[in-house]
């Protein structure tokens, strides 16, 4: 394994912050099974009990020869691409530093605030970034189906989106559910900030025609389920996606990392990666 990005190594070098988390471990497993890429850096928070362990062993694999560290500098010096599914503030800091080292990024972190969004946009002026609320092929096909359904059904059908995730998920609604709502709103010519409804309680009155509901459910170890309901008079259409393994998202992230090679700086998403735009 090389110590430099410029040593001529042909495989794409990938660094993984949040290596000790569930998504981090999934990404490490997918990298290990993908011949065209290699893991060169695995990062955990300072003080993590996993620092010093082999990243492969941490992910349930044979040793990979990559030791989990807490220093981001190691990744910036060794990697071509960073795949980041961590926390909003951590992702923003990583993007800023990656831009200064010409290291591309794939970002699956959700729940970013305005300050973090600005940091990503600024970083994208210098490096290519794929940022998506959901990296799976199925969900990105789902977005296209939602757009088609909303345009065909129009304003005669009420739209409600329900998402289910594990009890540890910190943001709600999920980034994927919000993206689904945005797709529907755009297709119907509505402003989601004005018509989005994120819960029902008490004497709320009758539902308005323009509202788009987005509801979150949390419990157990649910990987991720999303359903859009188009409710008309006398019928209901349901469009659903259910993920049974985080490896689905990890494979999409690694695919996005390979797609980023030789891309111009800018902010891209999985629609670009999959050629669905």
Secondary structure, DSSP 8 states (H G I E B T S, - for coil): --S-TTS---SEEEEEETTTSHHHHHHHHHHHT-TTEEEEEEE--TT-TTTTSBHHHHTTSS--S-BEES-HHHHHHH-SEEEE-S-HHHHHHHHHHHHHHT-EEEE------HHHHHHHHHHTTTSEEEE-S---HHHHHHHHHHHHHHHHHGGGSEEEEEEEE-TT--SSS-HHHHHHHHHHHHHHT--HHHHEE----SS--S--SS-EEEEEEE-TT--EEEEEEEE-SS-EEEEEEEES-THHHHHHHHHHHHHTTT--SEEE-HHHHTT--
